[in-house]
Amino acid sequence: GELIQREDDCESTIRNRMSVYDEQTLPLVEYYRKAGSLSCVDGMLPIDEVSKAVLAVLGGSV
């Protein structure tokens, strides 16, 4: 297929998104990690394994 590049697909946008992550998301990750409320699932696994892991984290409630 044809490659379509977004207008905001540039280095400055990526740097800004990483900065926002560091300032806003990372502190929340650390907060929930310290509280013992953070669960991690490896999204690089095959989809069936990811699904099983997510369901296990959620207690099969979905």
N, CA and C of each residue as an Amber inpcrd file, in Angstrom:
protein
   186
   0.8090000  -1.1660000   0.0000000   0.0000000   0.0000000   0.0000000
   0.8670000   1.2500000   0.0000000   0.2120000   2.3310000  -0.2590000
   0.8730000   3.6320000  -0.3060000   1.1530000   4.1460000   1.1040000
   2.3550000   4.6670000   1.3090000   2.7330000   5.2470000   2.5940000
   2.2020000   6.6700000   2.6660000   1.4040000   6.9200000   3.6810000
   0.8710000   8.2650000   3.8880000   1.4600000   8.7950000   5.1870000
   2.1520000   9.9200000   5.0980000   2.7840000  10.5070000   6.2730000
   1.8930000  11.6180000   6.8230000   1.6320000  11.5450000   8.1320000
   0.8330000  12.5790000   8.7820000   1.6340000  13.8730000   8.8680000
   0.9200000  14.9830000   8.9020000   1.5810000  16.2880000   9.0040000
   2.4040000  16.4070000  10.2780000   1.9220000  15.7660000  11.3590000
   2.6200000  15.8850000  12.6410000   3.6220000  14.7570000  12.8680000
   3.9390000  14.0160000  11.8320000   4.9050000  12.9190000  11.9300000
   6.3130000  13.4840000  11.7300000   6.8240000  14.1170000  12.7970000
   8.1380000  14.7420000  12.7130000   8.8340000  14.6230000  14.0700000
  10.1130000  14.8870000  14.0720000  10.9200000  14.7150000  15.2800000
  10.4110000  15.5560000  16.4460000  10.0280000  16.7950000  16.1920000
   9.5860000  17.6580000  17.2950000   8.3080000  17.1270000  17.9480000
   7.4180000  16.5630000  17.1670000   6.1890000  15.9940000  17.7200000
   6.4980000  14.7880000  18.5840000   7.3820000  13.9410000  18.1160000
   7.7630000  12.7500000  18.8750000   8.4380000  13.1570000  20.1790000
   9.3380000  14.1270000  20.1090000  10.0010000  14.6110000  21.3270000
   8.9740000  15.1760000  22.3170000   7.9890000  15.9070000  21.8120000
   6.9520000  16.4660000  22.6770000   6.1320000  15.3500000  23.3200000
   5.7600000  14.3450000  22.5530000   4.9830000  13.2290000  23.1020000
   5.7680000  12.4880000  24.1770000   7.0550000  12.3120000  23.9670000
   7.8870000  11.6480000  24.9700000   7.9830000  12.5050000  26.2340000
   8.0680000  13.8100000  26.0690000   8.1220000  14.7210000  27.2100000
   6.8190000  14.6670000  28.0100000   5.6960000  14.6610000  27.3100000
   4.3910000  14.5580000  27.9760000   4.2980000  13.2400000  28.7280000
   4.7770000  12.1550000  28.1220000   4.7800000  10.8500000  28.7970000
   5.5890000  10.9330000  30.0900000   6.7960000  11.4800000  29.9980000
   7.6670000  11.5840000  31.1760000   7.0340000  12.4260000  32.2810000
   6.3340000  13.4920000  31.9030000   5.7640000  14.4140000  32.8840000
   4.4280000  13.9430000  33.4510000   3.5940000  13.2830000  32.6330000
   2.2350000  12.9750000  33.0580000   1.9740000  11.4930000  33.2970000
   2.4740000  10.6370000  32.4310000   2.1570000   9.2150000  32.5300000
   3.0940000   8.4870000  33.4730000   4.3790000   8.7130000  33.3590000
   5.3560000   8.0050000  34.1780000   5.1050000   8.1660000  35.6760000
   4.7690000   9.3650000  36.1620000   4.4710000   9.4740000  37.5980000
   3.2860000   8.6010000  38.0260000   2.2820000   8.4580000  37.1740000
   1.1480000   7.5880000  37.4970000   1.5600000   6.1280000  37.5350000
   2.3990000   5.7250000  36.5940000   2.8980000   4.3470000  36.5780000
   3.6430000   4.0630000  37.8750000   4.5050000   4.9700000  38.2820000
   5.2690000   4.7820000  39.5150000   4.3550000   4.7690000  40.7380000
   3.3450000   5.6270000  40.7540000   2.3950000   5.6680000  41.8690000
   1.7060000   4.3150000  42.0270000   1.1660000   3.7840000  40.9380000
   0.4520000   2.5090000  41.0120000   1.3970000   1.3390000  41.2600000
   2.6370000   1.4420000  40.7700000   3.6210000   0.3940000  41.0470000
   3.9010000   0.3370000  42.5530000   4.1470000   1.5050000  43.1560000
   4.4300000   1.5680000  44.5960000   3.2340000   1.1310000  45.4310000
   2.0260000   1.3920000  44.9350000   0.8090000   1.0070000  45.6480000
   0.4920000  -0.4760000  45.4810000   1.2440000  -1.1470000  44.6090000
   0.9980000  -2.5630000  44.3600000  -0.2190000  -2.8160000  43.4930000
  -0.6380000  -1.7950000  42.7670000  -1.8420000  -1.9000000  41.9410000
  -1.5500000  -1.9600000  40.4490000  -0.2910000  -2.0960000  40.0810000
   0.0760000  -2.0910000  38.6670000   0.3320000  -3.5090000  38.1900000
  -0.3050000  -3.8650000  37.1030000  -0.0560000  -5.1580000  36.4640000
   0.4730000  -4.8930000  35.0670000   1.4550000  -5.6600000  34.6520000
   2.0480000  -5.4910000  33.3320000   1.7930000  -6.7310000  32.4850000
   1.4900000  -6.4990000  31.2240000   1.2800000  -7.5740000  30.2660000
   2.1840000  -7.2980000  29.0750000   2.9310000  -8.3030000  28.6480000
   3.8280000  -8.1750000  27.5040000   3.0070000  -8.2120000  26.2200000
   2.8130000  -7.0590000  25.6130000   2.0270000  -6.9580000  24.3900000
   2.7240000  -7.4850000  23.1590000   3.9790000  -7.9090000  23.2930000
   4.7130000  -8.4560000  22.1530000   4.4890000  -9.9590000  21.9950000
   3.8070000 -10.5700000  22.9450000   3.4990000 -11.9950000  22.8490000
   2.4160000 -12.2010000  21.7980000   2.2230000 -13.4460000  21.3570000
   1.1200000 -13.7220000  20.4280000  -0.2150000 -13.2940000  21.0530000
  -1.1490000 -12.8680000  20.2210000  -2.3980000 -12.2780000  20.6970000
  -3.1530000 -13.1770000  21.6630000  -3.1350000 -14.4890000  21.4450000
  -3.8630000 -15.3730000  22.3590000  -3.2330000 -15.3680000  23.7500000
  -1.9090000 -15.2560000  23.8150000  -1.2310000 -15.1950000  25.1080000
  -1.4800000 -13.8510000  25.7970000  -1.5010000 -12.7830000  25.0090000
  -1.8010000 -11.4610000  25.5700000  -3.2180000 -11.4640000  26.1390000
  -4.1510000 -12.0160000  25.3870000  -5.5460000 -12.0770000  25.8460000
  -5.6620000 -12.8510000  27.1490000  -4.9920000 -13.9870000  27.2310000
  -5.0270000 -14.7930000  28.4560000  -4.4270000 -14.0240000  29.6290000
  -3.3240000 -13.3270000  29.3800000  -2.6670000 -12.5710000  30.4450000
  -3.5550000 -11.4270000  30.9340000  -4.2010000 -10.7330000  30.0080000
  -5.0920000  -9.6360000  30.3900000  -6.2640000 -10.1750000  31.2020000
  -6.8450000 -11.2750000  30.7490000  -7.9590000 -11.8730000  31.4900000
  -7.5230000 -12.3270000  32.8780000  -6.3050000 -12.8470000  32.9780000
  -5.7950000 -13.2740000  34.2830000  -5.6530000 -12.0750000  35.2220000
  -5.1570000 -10.9550000  34.6940000  -5.0070000  -9.7410000  35.5020000
  -6.3740000  -9.2360000  35.9600000  -7.3510000  -9.3200000  35.0740000
  -8.6910000  -8.8320000  35.3950000  -9.5130000  -9.8490000  36.1670000
  -8.9410000 -10.9930000  36.4170000  -9.6590000 -12.0200000  37.1600000
 -10.7220000 -12.7110000  36.3410000 -10.5680000 -12.6760000  35.0200000
 -11.5290000 -13.3400000  34.1480000 -12.8890000 -12.6760000  34.1400000
 -12.9530000 -11.4150000  34.5890000 -14.2410000 -10.7350000  34.7220000
 -14.7440000 -10.0990000  33.4360000 -13.9920000 -10.2430000  32.3610000
 -14.4170000  -9.6190000  31.0990000 -15.0150000 -10.6560000  30.1970000
